[in-house]
Amino acid sequence: MKDYIDIFKVYLLDEKKSSGNTVESYIRDINQLVTYCASKNILDMAQFTNSEFKTYLEYLSVLGKSEATKTRIIASVRCFYRFLNSKGISKSNPVDGIKVKKAQKKLPGVLDANEIVLLLAQPNSADYKSIRDKAMLELLYATGIKVSELIDLKVNDINLGIGIIHLKSDKKERIIPLYPAAVKSVADYLVNVRPAIVLDEGEDRLFTNMTGQHMSRQGFWKIIKHYAEMAGIKKDITPHTLRHSFAAHLLENGAKLSDIKEMLGHSDISSTQIYAQLMKSKYTAAYSKFHPLAK
């Protein structure tokens, strides 16, 4: 089965063009299922049955796994067995007909405007690293792009003369404007820092680590956590925090949900509507707290 999982990983990356995080989650879910099957002496996973998978879901419930986690695992296993079916390795899919309760989407955590100002002020531009870090933070909040998109951004994807970034993928193109402070920070980095740390002329990524190598998502997560601690921000920071804050602040200040959808690169408006729910929750809480007759 290990060989099939390795081939499945290549299929996800090369044919389905799945993101690195998606591939990592799918492979982790499948490996955990393989471990479970081995513990139950289920040796031929090509013959894994619908009934056996239901038992596996019950086992996950006993472990305290959430409905959202089980939904993700179902998606992982369904995709894996469809792959096995296409290769003639298995003739059935143990996930067919199985559903779990729809998990309520957790509202994203965001920083308020004052916290954003504090966070962006932390890199003091006193050295190469802080100039680079400030440019990355400003660009992320200015555009709402994903961290994975930020660290893969190419030098030619940004046009500081007209203040935009241009993102291209197999599915769509996005042009996102930059506010002046972000343009200034990125220009400072491009002129004064990048030539000093990126010595490989063939490296076309806009941002790298301080040795000129590819920066990892985890590497950037450590950067943002560091500056959040310096700013005294107590909220839990994730790699998506600035993306969520970008969307929430645009909506709060009157931007159309459809425009935010395009800038975020969402394929469906339903993915963007979570920010409308966030605003509704915020205003409901404020109303309950401050309206004299709401108590």
C-alpha positions as CSV (number, residue, x, y, z in Angstrom):
1,M,0.0,0.0,0.0
2,K,2.9,2.3,0.6
3,D,3.8,2.3,-3.1
4,Y,0.2,3.2,-4.0
5,I,0.3,6.1,-1.5
6,D,3.5,7.4,-3.0
7,I,1.9,7.3,-6.5
8,F,-1.2,8.9,-5.1
9,K,0.9,11.8,-3.8
10,V,2.4,12.3,-7.2
11,Y,-1.1,12.2,-8.7
12,L,-2.3,14.9,-6.3
13,L,0.6,17.2,-7.0
14,D,1.0,16.7,-10.8
15,E,-2.5,15.9,-12.1
16,K,-4.9,17.5,-9.6
17,K,-2.5,20.4,-8.9
18,S,-3.4,20.2,-5.2
19,S,-1.8,22.6,-2.8
20,G,1.1,21.4,-0.5
21,N,-1.2,21.6,2.5
22,T,-3.9,19.6,0.9
23,V,-1.5,16.9,-0.2
24,E,0.0,16.8,3.3
25,S,-3.5,16.4,4.9
26,Y,-4.6,13.7,2.5
27,I,-1.4,11.6,2.9
28,R,-1.6,11.9,6.7
29,D,-5.2,10.8,6.7
30,I,-4.5,7.8,4.5
31,N,-1.4,6.8,6.5
32,Q,-3.5,6.9,9.7
33,L,-6.1,4.7,8.1
34,V,-3.4,2.2,7.0
35,T,-2.1,2.1,10.6
36,Y,-5.6,1.5,11.9
37,C,-6.3,-1.3,9.4
38,A,-3.0,-3.0,10.3
39,S,-4.0,-2.9,14.0
40,K,-7.3,-4.7,13.0
41,N,-5.6,-7.2,10.8
42,I,-7.2,-5.7,7.7
43,L,-4.4,-6.6,5.3
44,D,-6.0,-6.0,1.9
45,M,-7.1,-2.4,1.8
46,A,-8.2,-2.8,-1.8
47,Q,-11.1,-4.8,-0.3
48,F,-11.8,-2.3,2.6
49,T,-15.6,-2.2,3.0
50,N,-18.2,0.4,3.7
51,S,-19.0,-1.3,7.0
52,E,-15.4,-1.3,8.1
53,F,-15.0,2.4,7.3
54,K,-18.1,3.1,9.4
55,T,-16.4,1.3,12.3
56,Y,-13.3,3.4,11.7
57,L,-15.4,6.6,11.9
58,E,-16.9,5.3,15.2
59,Y,-13.3,4.8,16.4
60,L,-12.4,8.4,15.5
61,S,-15.4,9.6,17.5
62,V,-14.1,7.7,20.5
63,L,-10.8,9.5,20.0
64,G,-12.7,12.8,20.2
65,K,-12.2,13.8,16.6
66,S,-14.5,16.6,15.5
67,E,-17.1,16.4,12.7
68,A,-15.0,18.7,10.7
69,T,-12.0,16.4,11.0
70,K,-14.1,13.4,10.1
71,T,-15.5,15.2,7.1
72,R,-11.9,16.0,5.9
73,I,-10.9,12.3,6.4
74,I,-13.9,11.1,4.4
75,A,-12.8,13.5,1.5
76,S,-9.2,12.1,1.7
77,V,-10.3,8.5,1.7
78,R,-12.9,9.1,-1.1
79,C,-10.2,10.7,-3.3
80,F,-7.7,7.9,-2.6
81,Y,-10.1,5.1,-3.5
82,R,-11.2,6.9,-6.6
83,F,-7.6,6.9,-7.6
84,L,-7.3,3.2,-6.8
85,N,-10.5,2.6,-8.8
86,S,-9.0,4.5,-11.8
87,K,-5.9,2.3,-11.6
88,G,-7.9,-0.9,-11.4
89,I,-6.5,-1.7,-7.9
90,S,-9.9,-1.5,-6.2
91,K,-13.4,-1.9,-7.6
92,S,-15.3,-0.2,-4.9
93,N,-15.1,2.9,-2.6
94,P,-15.7,2.3,1.1
95,V,-16.8,5.9,1.5
96,D,-19.8,5.8,-0.9
97,G,-23.0,6.8,0.8
98,I,-21.3,7.9,4.1
99,K,-22.1,11.3,5.5
100,V,-21.4,13.0,8.7
101,K,-23.2,15.9,10.4
102,K,-22.4,19.2,8.7
103,A,-19.8,20.9,10.8
104,Q,-20.6,24.5,11.7
105,K,-17.9,26.7,10.2
106,K,-15.7,28.3,12.8
107,L,-15.6,32.1,12.3
108,P,-12.0,33.2,11.4
109,G,-9.9,35.1,13.9
110,V,-9.0,38.6,12.9
111,L,-7.0,41.5,14.2
112,D,-8.6,44.9,14.7
113,A,-7.3,48.0,13.0
114,N,-5.2,49.1,16.0
115,E,-3.6,45.6,16.3
116,I,-2.8,45.7,12.6
117,V,-1.0,49.1,13.0
118,L,0.9,47.7,16.0
119,L,1.9,44.5,14.1
120,L,3.1,46.4,11.0
121,A,5.1,48.8,13.2
122,Q,7.2,46.1,14.8
123,P,9.8,45.5,12.0
124,N,12.0,48.6,12.6
125,S,13.8,48.5,9.2
126,A,17.1,48.6,11.1
127,D,18.6,45.7,9.2
128,Y,18.0,43.5,6.1
129,K,15.8,41.0,7.9
130,S,13.4,43.6,9.4
131,I,13.2,45.4,6.0
132,R,12.3,42.1,4.4
133,D,9.8,41.2,7.1
134,K,8.1,44.5,7.0
135,A,7.6,44.2,3.2
136,M,6.1,40.7,3.6
137,L,3.7,41.8,6.4
138,E,2.6,44.9,4.5
139,L,2.1,42.9,1.2
140,L,0.1,40.2,3.0
141,Y,-2.3,42.7,4.6
142,A,-2.5,44.9,1.5
143,T,-3.6,42.0,-0.7
144,G,-5.1,39.2,1.4
145,I,-3.2,36.6,-0.5
146,K,-2.4,33.2,1.2
147,V,1.0,32.7,2.8
148,S,1.7,30.0,0.3
149,E,1.1,32.5,-2.5
150,L,3.3,35.1,-0.7
151,I,6.3,32.8,-0.5
152,D,5.9,31.7,-4.1
153,L,5.3,35.2,-5.5
154,K,7.7,36.0,-8.3
155,V,9.5,39.3,-8.8
156,N,7.6,39.8,-12.1
157,D,4.3,39.3,-10.4
158,I,4.5,42.7,-8.8
159,N,4.3,46.1,-10.5
160,L,5.2,48.9,-8.1
161,G,4.9,51.5,-10.8
162,I,1.1,51.1,-10.9
163,G,0.8,49.5,-7.4
164,I,-0.5,46.0,-8.2
165,I,0.3,42.3,-7.9
166,H,-0.7,39.9,-10.7
167,L,-1.4,36.3,-9.6
168,K,-1.8,33.6,-12.2
169,S,-2.9,30.0,-11.8
170,D,-4.4,27.2,-13.9
171,K,-7.9,28.3,-12.8
172,K,-7.8,32.1,-12.8
173,E,-5.9,35.4,-12.7
174,R,-6.2,38.0,-10.0
175,I,-5.0,41.6,-10.1
176,I,-4.9,43.1,-6.6
177,P,-4.0,46.8,-5.8
178,L,-1.4,47.8,-3.2
179,Y,-1.8,50.7,-0.8
180,P,1.2,53.2,-0.9
181,A,2.8,52.1,2.4
182,A,3.0,48.5,1.0
183,V,4.5,49.8,-2.3
184,K,7.1,51.8,-0.3
185,S,8.1,48.8,1.9
186,V,8.4,46.4,-1.0
187,A,10.4,48.9,-3.0
188,D,12.8,49.4,-0.1
189,Y,13.2,45.6,0.1
190,L,13.8,45.2,-3.6
191,V,16.3,48.0,-3.9
192,N,18.2,47.7,-0.7
193,V,17.9,44.1,0.6
194,R,17.0,41.5,-2.1
195,P,20.2,42.0,-4.2
196,A,22.3,41.5,-1.0
197,I,20.7,38.2,0.1
198,V,19.6,36.6,-3.2
199,L,22.9,35.8,-5.0
200,D,21.5,33.2,-7.4
201,E,20.5,35.0,-10.6
202,G,18.1,32.2,-11.5
203,E,16.1,32.7,-8.3
204,D,12.9,34.5,-9.3
205,R,10.9,34.4,-6.1
206,L,10.3,37.8,-4.6
207,F,10.9,36.7,-1.0
208,T,13.4,34.2,0.3
209,N,15.0,33.4,3.6
210,M,18.1,35.2,4.7
211,T,20.4,32.8,2.9
212,G,18.6,33.3,-0.4
213,Q,16.7,29.9,-0.3
214,H,13.1,29.2,-0.5
215,M,11.1,30.2,2.6
216,S,8.7,27.7,4.1
217,R,5.2,28.4,5.2
218,Q,6.3,27.4,8.7
219,G,9.2,29.9,8.5
220,F,6.9,32.8,7.8
221,W,4.5,31.6,10.5
222,K,7.3,32.0,13.0
223,I,8.0,35.5,11.7
224,I,4.4,36.7,12.2
225,K,4.2,35.0,15.6
226,H,7.4,36.8,16.7
227,Y,6.1,40.2,15.7
228,A,2.7,39.6,17.3
229,E,4.5,38.8,20.6
230,M,6.6,42.0,20.2
231,A,3.4,44.0,19.6
232,G,1.8,42.5,22.8
233,I,-1.1,40.9,20.7
234,K,-2.6,38.1,22.8
235,K,-4.9,36.7,20.1
236,D,-4.0,33.3,18.5
237,I,-2.1,34.1,15.3
238,T,-2.2,31.7,12.3
239,P,-0.7,32.0,8.9
240,H,-4.2,33.1,7.6
241,T,-4.7,35.9,10.2
242,L,-3.7,38.8,7.9
243,R,-5.8,37.3,5.0
244,H,-8.8,37.1,7.2
245,S,-8.2,40.6,8.6
246,F,-7.8,42.0,5.1
247,A,-11.2,40.6,4.1
248,A,-13.0,41.6,7.3
249,H,-11.7,45.1,7.2
250,L,-12.7,45.6,3.6
251,L,-16.2,44.4,4.3
252,E,-16.5,46.5,7.4
253,N,-15.6,49.6,5.5
254,G,-18.1,49.0,2.7
255,A,-16.5,46.8,0.1
256,K,-18.7,44.5,-1.9
257,L,-18.6,40.8,-1.0
258,S,-18.2,40.0,-4.7
259,D,-15.1,42.2,-5.0
260,I,-13.6,40.6,-1.9
261,K,-14.3,37.2,-3.4
262,E,-12.3,38.0,-6.5
263,M,-9.4,39.4,-4.6
264,L,-9.2,36.4,-2.3
265,G,-9.5,34.0,-5.3
266,H,-12.5,32.2,-4.0
267,S,-14.2,30.0,-6.6
268,D,-17.6,30.3,-4.8
269,I,-19.2,33.3,-3.0
270,S,-20.2,30.9,-0.2
271,S,-16.5,30.8,0.9
272,T,-16.5,34.6,1.2
273,Q,-19.8,34.8,3.1
274,I,-18.1,33.7,6.3
275,Y,-16.8,37.3,6.6
276,A,-20.3,38.6,6.5
277,Q,-21.2,36.1,9.3
278,L,-18.2,37.5,11.2
279,M,-19.4,41.1,10.8
280,K,-22.9,40.1,11.9
281,S,-21.5,38.3,15.0
282,K,-19.5,41.4,15.8
283,Y,-22.4,43.8,15.5
284,T,-24.7,41.6,17.4
285,A,-22.3,41.4,20.3
286,A,-21.9,45.2,20.3
287,Y,-25.6,45.7,20.2
288,S,-26.2,43.3,23.1
289,K,-23.5,45.0,25.1
290,F,-24.3,48.6,24.5
291,H,-28.0,49.0,23.6
292,P,-29.8,50.1,26.8
293,L,-32.8,47.9,26.2
294,A,-30.9,44.8,25.0
295,K,-29.9,43.7,28.4
